Amino acid sequence: MQRLTVPALLACLFGVLLWAAGTGALNVYWQSVLMFMGVNIILATSLNIINGNMGEFSCGHAGFMAVGAYVSSLLSVALFTKSQVFGEPLIGPSAAVWLFPLVLIAGALAASLVGLLVAIPSFKTRGDYLAIITIAAAYIVKSTIENIGAIGGARGFMGMSAVMSAMNETINLPWIMIWVFIGTVFSVWLIRRFIYSTFGKGVDAICQDEIAAEIMSVNTDRVKLVAFMVSCGLAGLAGGLFAHILGYVNPGTFTILKSTEIMVMVYLGGMGSLSGSVLAAILMTLLIEYLRDAFGFLNTFLHYISVIPDSYEVTQVWKWVVIPLLLVLLMQFRPEGIMGRRELADVFPGLRKFYKFKG
């Protein structure tokens, strides 16, 4: 029975969230915060496969997120709702409730295929060279989207809100929150199964010593390829969920700043620690929301005491001063991150009896 503790807790949490969202106990703002928290968990844990477990250095995760966001958005709008780009829906709004997961999976597969294109020329590179390749790939994706006028180009693409409204009209439930919850749990489960599988042990072997891993009959090219595709595919899933939460997607969202934000979560949690990435994603989401209010208060206060000119506003741009500064301080005082390479069960051994497999 102890093995069922985690699934039972997740089921209870799922039920409480549905009840709170349905009754209004959880307002729209906090629903959005929780959903962005789920997206960030998927992004941080997926990048942790490459940067943490495999010991490589990928800096373009936002590019793969963009692929998933655009592919799933274009499909959902084309299939389920009337739009200026695609005209009448191909299937109809009522089918969105049942077919929406397939749209998300299509976005994840597209991101995974782009990851394959990046992974193949990356086989013989490590460290800085892989970082450059992934940054270049992210800029190629962003520039390509910006130059396709049919899907909005630099102005962005919208219409996903109509799909979510159609789902709510068919069955009145907070559908996007449901899919974010399922997507988050699925991603963490999949990564955990992958990392602790016999095949996934090759990822850690590559991190320790790639040449030694090859001598010990680990097919390093195959392991790196699969790990990269899994990581990119999950980033695409996060992108699809992100686009449907906002109802709008813009290529300007998927810049190097977004990739930096994801890397901060990974390093903050601890390289190679799945539970550390989850914890860091939760903390970073809350910190970003706190800074949103804090900068507003700071702006009012500094104008009140006449420290800054009336023409200057302390905006959210300062977030990109505070967050990198946090990373610098972290590297100085705790370079291994919050959890290091440990998992939650290593810190609290009593939790192991509730896990179905060792970790």
Secondary structure, 3 states (H helix, E strand, C coil): CHHHHHHHHHHHHHHHHHHHHHHCCCCHHHHHHHHHHHHHHHHHHHHHHHHHHCCCCCCCHHHHHHHHHHHHHHHHHHHHCCECCCECCCCCHHHHHHHHHHHHHHHHHHHHHHHHHHHHHHCCCCCHHHHHHHHHHHHHHHHHHHCCHHHCHHHCEECHHHHHHHHHHHCCCCHHHHHHHHHHHHHHHHHHHHHCCCCCHHHHHHHHCHHHHHHCCCCHHHHHHHHHHHHHHHHHHHHHHHHHHHCEECHHHCCHHHHHHHHHHHHHHCCCCHHHHHHHHHHHHHHHHHHHHHHHHHHHHHHHCCCCCCCCCCCHHHHHHHHHHHHHHHHHHCCCCCCCCCCHHHHCHHHHHHCCCCC
